[in-house]
Amino acid sequence: IAANGQLVSALGATVEPGATGEGGSVTIDTQNLSVRGGAQIATATAGNGNAGDLTIGATHVEVVGESADGLAGSGLFASVIPGATGNGGTLS
């Protein structure tokens, strides 16, 4: 979600606020991966539990650009959201 509350293109697995448990992992196996225009691929915890791992198996990875309004950058993330209890996953 961009700073203005607008949804950007995303693929992820998240422990939601108020939830308890372990987050799922995301694995992408491809020859070429392009994440652009503010799109994001992420694992995160915003609740009580650890974020899952984000694993990219690609020969070529391109992460460029931002959303049309400039409020969300393209990216690959394994995060702990402020206020969460848990550890971030690994990004590999």
N, C-alpha and C positions, 0 to 999 in steps of 0.2 A: 504494500500500500504506500503510495507516495505521500509526501508531507501534507498535501492538500486533501488527503482522504480518498483520492481516486485510485481505483484498482489498476495495476499494471499487469502485463502478462507475466505469469509466474508458474513455476512447478516446484512443489515443496512438500515437506512433511514437518508438522509443527505440534509440539505440546502446547495446547491453547491455554490462555489465562484461566486459572481456577481448576485446571485439570491436573491429575496426578498420574504419572506413568512415564514410560520411556518413549521417546520419539522414534519414528521409523526412519530407516535409511533410504537414500536415493542413490541408485547406481545407473549410470548412463554409459553404454558401450557403443561407440560409433566411430567411423573414420574421421568425420569432420563435425565439429560442434560450433555453431554460431549463436551467440546471445547478444542481441542488439535492440536498440530502440527503447531502453528502459526495462527490458525483460530481465527476470531474475530466476535463478535456480537455487533453492535454499533448504537447509534443515535448521530448525530453531527450537528453543524452548522459551515459552513465555509463562509457563506454569511451574509445577513441582515435578521435575524429572529431567533427565539428560536428553539433549538433542541427539538425533541420529547422525550418522556419517554421510557425507556427500562424496561419492567416488566417481570420477570422470575417467573413462578409458577411451582416449581419442588420440589420433595421430596429429590432428591440428585443432586447436581451440582458439576461437576469436571472441573476445568480449569487448564490445564497443558501444558508445553512444549513451543516450539518456532518453527519457520519455519526452513527448512533444512539448510538455510544459516545463521541462528542465528540472523537475523535482525528484525524479527517481533515476539513478544511474543503473546501467546494466551491470550484472554481477553474478558471481558464484559465492555463496555464503554458508557458513556453519556457525550459528550465532546463539548467544544468550541475550534475551531481551531484558532491559533493566527491570528489576523487581522479581525476576524468575529465580527459582532455586534449582540449580543443576549446572551441569557442565555442557559446554558446546561440543559438538561432534568434530570429527576430523574432516579436513578437506584435502583430498588427494586425487 
